[in-house]
Amino acid sequence: MKKFVSVILTSAMAISFAGCTSQSEETVTEPVATTESVTEDTSAATGKEDPSYTLQDIKLTESERSWSNPEDKYSEILDLYGDLTTTGTLVIATDDDILYLYAENQVEKDGKTLESQDTVYDMASVSKTVTAVALLQLAEQGKVSLDDTLDKFFPEYETGKRITVDNLLHMSSGIPDYCNNPDPFWNISGEDAANQKLSDIFLDKISDEEFLQAMYKAPLGFEPGSKFEYSNTNYHLLAFLIEKITGMSYGDYVKENIFDKCGMTKTSSMAKDDMTYQPVGFEELAQYGFTDKDGYPAGPNNYRGDSGMHSCLTDMVKFDRALFAGEFLNEESMKTLLDDVNGYCCGLMKEIDGYSHSGSSFTCMTENRIIESEEFGHIYRITLQRKFVESDPAVKDPSSDPMKGTNYTKGVFANGAYTNEYAGLKIKIPEEFTMIGEEDLDGMMAEAVKSARDKNTKTRIKATNYDAGFWCNGDFINIYFLNKVAGIPDDSDYTEEDAVNDEIKELEGFDITQKDIDKVTLGGQEYLRAAVVMDMDGQEFHVYYYIRKLDDNLMLKVETSSADKKADYFEKLFVE
């Protein structure tokens, strides 16, 4: 469930699939609409000449699944975001207005209510922002210090003398991830043992004491404070601390001090049976005990702190606005919350233009992104979506093998380097970079297919294999292979120049300040290189594409991106 956010991930999903215009092609049974459209001027209702919209003002219909703010002052933002779609719900908002709303043509679990801004999803790791806010509230009150070591709260934890509360907040404790890296945490080995342990966790069969006893014995992955490594264990422990300090359950504390404080009436933590989105393709997960029979989390207790919050667009807009208006934390605590230490803030990740956190449960994916804006203060982009699962008919095509009939072989990451022998490619991966998990790669490629702006782009993405990805604090190294025969069926002479131009075309809508295309030799191989510089709210962002034809079928694409690292940083990583 380890997640990440990128400003540029793949060109087809530029700025997390911004600029996409095609809506989902999946069909659903004709639902019974339970809402009406309200798109007329609301000045009479609000009593203001320049009205601001609320999500309560906007009601989508069965035929109109999106709404855009008619005010001219938002035209540039809507040019960028005003055609976004997803397999769920999405909102673009500012500190005092709603700019765009989308909900897919899908019914909720009751079989008749159309998805809307009030459809409740499992927020997964987006919950971590709430946990961080809760802990920092207690620090403000002097009930805990960020310099406290864990042995203060868990006297049996000898290793805890070296780990601080601040290490937990910034994901720098070195404690293994109890669900993503179960072997060292639980002292087990093998896939069967891991699946059984994970099933026990997800069904709430693991007591807090059993969890703690395992942690006491688990070896650290690195010296606390020396680096960032995403681990759900950090935020699960923070929930334990909140309970020890307050004498309240974690769910009760966040309800009283966060949800109730800003009117999040549809939001819960550690609850069951209150989510209203409709999961798909979960049958095998349910058989393993990873979800209940309907595809929802089976036992939420063991998610607390690192996950377990259920919410909707309406409430998440309230949360973001309250957080950045200073309603939860004072100025000093907000600085701590937003302090990027080795690649992670506190329950948020630093982006080139703001902050974000994403989440993934078994049947849905979420993202909460905060974009800093000189004109509007903050722009909030919140996405709640059903997760792509292989058995979901909407994604059967992209989940098939795009490399069928080619000479493709999967690359290997070992000893600090990614190597693909067939492609003649070897890239040294800097130690601070983290490899992106297979689950994440598959999910993002499926999302790219769903969000493609036209049929040709969709076909090309379906024929692309995302072989490996690595990231660190907003910097990315991605390796792809394109099956030209399947992806470009009408153009057998598809060249490296064509591929470069297609990549750049996907960045249309962004402020490109520089674009250079030339040839470069890296690691003993010649590539066609495209260097693109974009202006992102006054800050440069660099994207580099390295394209090479391998044979009549396959084309290799290496994509790197960064706010501050230039081509020479990435190109020296290519070795023979």
C-alpha positions in Angstrom: 0.0 0.0 0.0 3.0 2.2 -0.4 2.1 5.0 -2.7 3.8 7.9 -4.3 3.0 11.1 -6.3 4.6 12.5 -9.4 4.2 15.8 -11.2 5.0 14.0 -14.4 4.7 10.3 -14.2 4.0 9.3 -17.8 3.3 11.6 -20.6 -0.1 10.1 -21.0 -0.9 11.0 -17.4 0.9 14.4 -17.3 0.2 16.0 -14.0 -1.6 13.0 -12.9 -3.7 12.6 -16.1 -4.4 16.4 -16.4 -5.5 17.6 -19.8 -7.3 14.3 -20.7 -10.5 14.8 -22.6 -12.0 11.4 -23.3 -14.6 10.1 -20.8 -14.7 6.4 -19.8 -15.8 4.1 -22.5 -17.2 1.5 -20.0 -20.9 1.0 -20.0 -23.1 0.4 -17.0 -26.7 -0.6 -16.6 -29.0 2.4 -17.0 -29.2 3.7 -13.4 -32.0 5.6 -11.8 -30.9 9.2 -11.4 -31.5 10.6 -7.9 -30.0 14.1 -8.5 -30.9 17.1 -10.6 -28.6 19.5 -12.4 -28.1 23.0 -10.9 -25.8 24.9 -13.1 -27.5 28.3 -13.2 -26.1 31.5 -11.6 -26.4 31.2 -7.9 -26.0 34.9 -7.1 -29.6 35.1 -6.0 -29.2 32.2 -3.6 -25.9 33.5 -2.2 -26.8 37.2 -2.2 -23.4 38.0 -3.8 -22.7 39.7 -7.2 -19.6 37.4 -7.6 -20.9 34.2 -6.1 -18.8 31.3 -4.8 -20.2 27.9 -5.4 -20.4 25.1 -2.8 -20.6 21.4 -3.5 -24.1 21.5 -2.2 -25.0 24.0 -5.0 -23.9 21.5 -7.7 -26.0 18.4 -8.5 -25.1 16.3 -11.5 -27.6 14.5 -13.6 -27.6 11.1 -15.3 -26.7 12.7 -18.6 -24.3 15.5 -17.3 -21.6 13.9 -15.2 -19.4 17.0 -14.9 -19.8 20.6 -13.9 -17.4 23.6 -14.5 -17.5 27.0 -12.8 -18.6 29.6 -15.4 -16.5 32.5 -13.9 -13.9 33.8 -16.5 -11.2 34.1 -13.8 -10.9 30.4 -13.6 -10.5 29.8 -17.4 -6.8 29.0 -17.3 -7.2 26.5 -14.5 -10.2 24.9 -16.3 -8.2 24.7 -19.5 -5.8 22.4 -17.6 -8.2 20.5 -15.4 -11.7 21.0 -16.8 -11.8 17.8 -18.8 -10.5 15.4 -16.2 -12.4 12.1 -15.8 -11.8 9.1 -13.5 -13.4 5.9 -12.5 -14.9 7.6 -9.5 -15.2 11.2 -8.3 -13.0 14.2 -8.7 -13.1 17.9 -7.6 -11.0 21.0 -8.2 -11.6 23.6 -5.6 -9.9 26.8 -4.1 -10.0 28.1 -0.6 -13.5 29.6 -1.2 -14.9 28.2 -4.5 -15.6 25.1 -6.5 -14.1 25.1 -10.0 -14.8 21.6 -11.4 -16.7 18.4 -10.3 -16.8 15.1 -12.1 -18.5 11.8 -11.1 -18.5 8.7 -13.3 -21.7 7.2 -14.6 -21.7 4.5 -12.0 -24.2 3.7 -9.2 -23.3 3.3 -5.6 -23.6 0.1 -3.7 -27.4 0.5 -3.3 -27.7 -0.1 -7.0 -29.6 3.1 -7.8 -27.9 6.2 -6.4 -25.4 7.8 -8.9 -22.0 8.6 -7.7 -21.6 12.1 -6.5 -19.5 14.4 -4.4 -21.0 12.6 -1.4 -20.0 9.1 -2.4 -17.9 7.7 0.5 -14.6 6.0 -0.4 -11.9 4.3 1.6 -9.2 7.0 1.9 -6.4 4.5 2.5 -3.1 6.2 3.1 -4.5 9.7 2.7 -5.5 9.0 6.3 -1.9 9.6 7.3 -2.4 13.4 6.9 -5.1 13.3 9.6 -2.8 11.2 11.9 0.0 13.7 11.5 -2.3 16.6 12.3 -3.7 14.8 15.4 -0.2 14.1 16.8 1.0 17.6 16.2 -2.1 18.9 18.0 -1.0 17.0 21.1 2.6 18.3 20.7 1.2 21.9 20.7 -0.5 21.0 24.0 2.8 19.8 25.5 1.5 16.3 25.9 4.2 14.8 23.7 7.5 16.1 22.3 8.7 15.2 18.8 12.1 14.4 20.4 10.6 11.8 22.7 11.9 8.4 22.0 9.7 5.4 21.7 10.9 3.6 24.8 9.0 6.3 26.7 5.8 4.8 25.5 6.9 1.2 24.9 9.4 0.4 27.7 10.0 -3.1 26.3 11.2 -1.7 23.0 14.9 -1.5 23.6 15.5 -0.3 20.0 13.0 2.4 20.6 15.7 4.3 22.5 17.1 5.3 19.1 13.8 6.2 17.4 12.0 9.5 18.0 8.4 10.6 17.4 9.8 12.9 14.7 11.3 9.8 13.0 7.8 8.2 12.8 6.2 11.4 11.4 8.9 11.7 8.7 9.1 8.0 7.8 12.7 7.7 8.9 12.5 5.2 11.7 13.9 2.2 9.9 11.2 0.0 11.2 10.0 -2.5 8.5 6.6 -2.1 6.9 4.3 -4.6 8.6 2.2 -5.1 5.5 4.4 -4.3 2.5 7.5 -5.9 3.9 6.0 -8.6 6.3 9.0 -11.0 6.4 11.4 -9.0 8.6 8.6 -7.4 10.6 6.8 -10.7 11.5 9.9 -12.9 11.3 8.4 -15.1 8.6 9.5 -16.3 5.2 7.7 -17.3 2.0 4.7 -16.2 0.1 2.2 -18.5 1.9 3.3 -17.3 5.3 3.1 -13.7 4.2 -0.4 -14.1 2.7 -1.6 -15.8 5.9 -0.2 -13.1 8.1 -1.7 -10.3 5.9 -5.1 -12.0 5.9 -4.9 -12.1 9.7 -4.1 -8.4 9.8 -6.9 -7.4 7.5 -9.4 -9.6 9.4 -8.4 -8.0 12.7 -7.0 -11.2 14.1 -3.8 -9.6 15.2 -4.0 -7.9 18.6 -2.1 -4.7 19.4 0.1 -6.6 21.8 1.0 -9.2 19.2 1.9 -6.4 16.8 4.1 -4.7 19.4 5.9 -7.9 20.4 6.7 -8.5 16.7 8.0 -5.0 16.4 10.2 -5.3 19.4 12.1 -8.1 17.7 12.1 -6.8 14.2 15.5 -5.6 12.9 15.8 -2.0 11.7 16.4 -1.5 8.0 18.7 1.5 8.6 19.8 3.9 11.3 16.9 6.0 12.4 16.9 9.5 10.9 19.4 8.6 8.2 17.0 8.4 5.3 13.3 8.2 4.3 11.7 4.9 3.6 7.9 4.6 3.4 6.6 2.3 6.1 3.0 2.0 7.2 4.3 0.9 10.6 5.3 4.5 11.5 1.8 5.8 11.3 0.2 2.8 12.9 2.5 3.5 15.9 1.5 7.1 15.9 -2.1 6.0 16.4 -1.0 3.9 19.3 0.7 7.0 20.8 -2.4 9.1 20.3 -4.4 6.6 22.2 -1.8 6.3 25.0 -1.6 10.0 25.4 -5.3 10.9 25.3 -6.9 7.8 26.8 -9.3 7.9 23.8 -9.6 5.5 20.9 -7.9 6.9 17.7 -11.2 7.0 15.9 -12.9 9.0 18.7 -10.0 11.4 19.0 -9.9 12.3 15.3 -13.7 12.6 15.1 -13.9 15.0 18.0 -10.8 17.1 17.2 -10.7 17.1 13.4 -13.8 15.8 11.7 -16.4 17.5 13.9 -14.4 20.7 14.1 -14.8 21.4 10.4 -18.1 19.7 9.7 -17.0 16.5 8.1 -20.3 14.8 8.7 -19.9 11.9 6.3 -16.3 11.0 7.4 -15.3 8.2 9.9 -12.3 6.4 11.0 -12.2 2.7 12.0 -15.8 2.2 11.0 -17.5 -0.5 9.0 -20.4 -0.5 6.5 -20.4 3.2 5.8 -18.6 3.3 2.4 -21.0 3.8 -0.5 -18.7 3.3 -3.6 -19.2 0.0 -5.5 -16.0 -2.1 -5.6 -15.3 -4.3 -8.6 -13.2 -7.4 -9.3 -12.6 -8.3 -5.7 -13.8 -11.9 -5.6 -10.3 -13.4 -5.3 -9.4 -10.9 -2.7 -12.4 -11.8 -0.7 -11.5 -15.5 -0.9 -8.1 -14.8 0.7 -9.7 -12.8 3.4 -8.2 -9.5 2.3 -11.7 -7.9 1.9 -15.2 -8.8 3.0 -17.6 -10.5 0.7 -18.6 -7.1 -0.9 -15.0 -5.9 -1.5 -14.7 -3.5 1.5 -12.0 -3.7 4.3 -13.0 -6.7 6.4 -11.7 -5.5 9.8 -10.5 -1.9 10.1 -8.9 -1.9 13.6 -5.4 -2.9 12.4 -5.5 -0.1 9.7 -5.7 2.7 12.3 -3.3 5.6 11.8 -1.9 4.5 8.5 -5.3 4.0 6.8 -8.9 3.4 7.9 -10.5 6.8 7.2 -13.6 6.9 5.0 -14.6 10.1 3.3 -16.0 11.9 0.3 -15.2 14.9 -1.8 -17.5 17.2 0.1 -15.7 16.5 3.4 -12.2 16.4 2.0 -12.6 19.9 0.6 -13.7 21.0 4.1 -10.6 19.3 5.6 -8.1 20.8 3.2 -9.5 24.3 3.6 -9.6 24.1 7.4 -6.0 22.7 7.5 -4.5 25.4 5.4 -6.6 28.1 7.1 -4.9 27.2 10.4 -8.0 25.8 12.1 -6.3 22.6 13.3 -2.7 23.7 13.9 -0.8 26.9 14.8 1.8 28.4 12.4 4.8 26.6 14.0 3.1 23.2 13.8 2.1 23.8 10.2 5.8 24.4 9.4 6.6 21.1 11.0 3.8 19.4 9.1 5.1 20.7 5.8 8.8 20.3 6.5 10.2 17.9 3.9 12.9 15.7 5.5 14.6 13.4 3.0 11.5 13.2 0.8 8.6 13.1 3.3 6.8 15.8 5.3 4.3 14.7 8.0 1.5 12.8 6.3 2.2 14.7 3.1 4.7 14.7 0.3 6.3 17.8 -1.1 5.6 18.5 -4.8 7.1 21.1 -7.1 3.9 23.2 -6.7 2.6 22.1 -3.3 1.9 19.0 -1.4 0.0 15.7 -1.8 -0.6 12.2 -0.5 -2.1 9.3 -2.3 -3.6 6.0 -1.1 -4.5 2.6 -2.3 -6.7 0.0 -0.7 -7.6 -3.3 -2.4 -10.5 -1.8 -4.4 -10.0 1.9 -4.6 -7.3 4.6 -5.0 -7.3 8.1 -3.7 -5.2 11.3 -4.0 -5.3 14.6 -2.1 -3.3 17.2 -3.8 -2.7 20.8 -2.6 -1.4 23.2 -5.2 -0.1 26.5 -4.1 -1.3 29.5 -6.2 -0.4 33.1 -6.0 -3.8 34.2 -7.3 -6.1 31.8 -5.5 -4.1 30.8 -2.4 -4.6 27.0 -2.7 -6.0 24.8 -5.4 -7.3 21.4 -4.1 -7.5 18.5 -6.5 -9.0 15.5 -4.9 -9.6 12.2 -6.7 -11.5 9.2 -5.3 -11.7 6.2 -7.7 -12.6 2.6 -7.9 -9.4 0.6 -8.3 -8.6 -1.2 -11.5 -8.6 -4.9 -10.9 -7.8 -7.5 -13.5 -11.3 -8.9 -13.5 -12.9 -5.5 -14.1 -14.2 -5.5 -17.7 -13.4 -1.9 -18.0 -9.7 -2.7 -18.0 -9.4 -6.1 -19.6 -7.5 -4.8 -22.6 -4.8 -2.9 -20.7 -4.3 -5.8 -18.3 -3.4 -8.1 -21.2 0.2 -8.6 -22.2 1.3 -5.7 -24.4 4.6 -7.5 -25.2 3.0 -10.6 -26.7 4.8 -11.6 -29.9 7.9 -9.5 -29.3 11.5 -10.3 -28.1 10.9 -8.3 -24.9 12.4 -9.6 -21.7 11.8 -8.0 -18.3 14.6 -6.0 -16.8 16.2 -6.8 -13.5 17.0 -4.5 -10.5 19.9 -5.8 -8.5 23.0 -4.4 -6.8 21.8 -0.9 -7.3 21.3 -1.1 -11.0 18.5 -1.7 -13.4 19.5 -4.0 -16.3 17.7 -5.1 -19.4 20.0 -7.3 -21.4 17.9 -7.4 -24.6 17.7 -3.7 -24.7 21.4 -3.3 -23.9 20.4 -1.0 -21.1 22.0 -0.6 -17.7 21.1 2.3 -15.4 22.7 2.9 -12.0 19.9 3.8 -9.6 21.0 6.3 -6.9 20.8 4.9 -3.4 18.1 7.5 -2.3 15.7 6.3 -5.1 12.9 3.8 -4.2 11.7 1.2 -6.7 8.0 1.6 -7.6 6.0 -1.6 -6.8 4.5 -3.8 -9.5 1.0 -3.1 -8.2 1.5 0.6 -8.6 3.0 0.2 -12.1 -0.1 -1.8 -13.3 -2.5 0.6 -11.7 -1.0 3.6 -13.3 -0.9 2.2 -16.7 -4.5 1.2 -16.4 -5.3 4.7 -15.3 -3.4 6.1 -18.3 -5.5 4.0 -20.6 -8.7 5.2 -19.1 -7.5 8.9 -19.2 -6.1 8.9 -22.7 -7.1 12.0 -24.6 -7.8 10.2 -27.9 -8.1 6.7 -29.5 -4.6 6.7 -30.9 -3.1 7.6 -27.6 -5.2 4.9 -25.9 -4.0 2.3 -28.4 -0.4 3.3 -27.9 -0.5 3.1 -24.1 -2.2 -0.3 -24.2 0.8 -1.5 -26.3 3.3 -0.1 -23.8 4.9 -2.1 -20.9 5.9 0.0 -17.9 9.0 -2.2 -17.1 10.4 -0.3 -14.0 10.1 2.9 -12.2 12.1 4.6 -9.4 11.4 7.8 -7.5 12.8 10.1 -4.9 11.2 13.3 -3.6 9.5 14.2 -6.8 12.3 12.9 -9.1 11.5 10.0 -11.4 13.3 7.4 -13.6 10.8 5.4 -15.7 11.6 2.7 -18.3 9.0 1.6 -20.9 8.8 -0.6 -23.9 6.4 0.0 -26.8 5.2 -2.8 -29.1 5.0 -0.7 -32.3 3.0 -3.3 -34.2 0.2 -3.4 -31.7 0.4 0.3 -30.7 0.8 1.9 -34.1 -1.2 -0.4 -36.4 -1.6 2.2 -39.1 2.1 3.2 -39.3 4.7 0.5 -39.7 7.3 3.2 -40.2 6.8 4.7 -36.8 10.2 6.3 -36.0 12.0 7.6 -32.9 11.1 11.1 -34.1 7.5 10.2 -34.2 7.7 8.8 -30.6 9.4 11.9 -29.3 6.8 14.1 -30.9 4.0 12.0 -29.4 5.5 12.4 -26.0 5.8 16.2 -26.3 2.2 16.4 -27.7 0.9 15.0 -24.5 2.3 18.0 -22.6 0.2 20.4 -24.6 -1.6 22.7 -22.2 1.4 23.2 -20.0 3.7 26.2 -20.2 6.7 24.8 -22.2 9.5 27.3 -22.1 12.1 25.2 -23.9 12.2 22.2 -26.1 15.3 20.6 -27.7 15.6 17.4 -29.7 18.9 15.9 -30.5 20.9 12.6 -30.5 23.0 11.5 -27.6 25.1 8.4 -26.9 24.6 6.9 -23.4 26.0 3.6 -22.1 27.3 2.9 -25.6 23.9 3.2 -27.3 22.5 6.1 -29.4 19.2 7.6 -28.3 17.0 10.4 -29.6 16.7 12.8 -26.7 14.0 15.3 -26.1 14.6 17.9 -23.3 11.6 19.8 -22.2 11.5 22.6 -19.7 8.1 23.7 -18.3 7.2 26.6 -16.1 5.2 25.4 -13.1 4.0 28.5 -11.2 7.3 30.2 -11.6 9.5 27.2 -11.0 11.2 25.2 -13.7 10.4 21.5 -14.2 12.5 19.3 -16.5 11.4 16.2 -18.4 13.8 14.2 -20.5 12.8 11.5 -23.0 15.4 9.0 -24.4 14.0 7.0 -27.3 15.7 4.0 -29.1 14.4 1.6 -31.6 15.4 -2.0 -30.6 14.0 -4.0 -33.6 11.0 -4.0 -36.0 8.6 -4.4 -33.1 10.1 -2.8 -30.0 10.9 0.7 -29.0 12.6 1.6 -25.7 11.7 4.8 -23.8 13.5 6.1 -20.7 11.8 9.0 -19.1 13.3 11.1 -16.3 11.9 14.2 -14.6 12.9 16.6 -11.9 12.5 20.1 -10.6 16.2 20.7 -10.0 18.2 18.0 -11.7 19.3 18.5 -15.2 20.1 16.0 -18.0 23.8 15.5 -16.9 22.6 14.1 -13.6 20.5 11.4 -15.2 22.7 10.7 -18.2 25.7 9.8 -16.1 23.6 6.9 -14.7 23.6 5.1 -18.1 26.5 2.7 -18.1 27.8 0.0 -20.5 
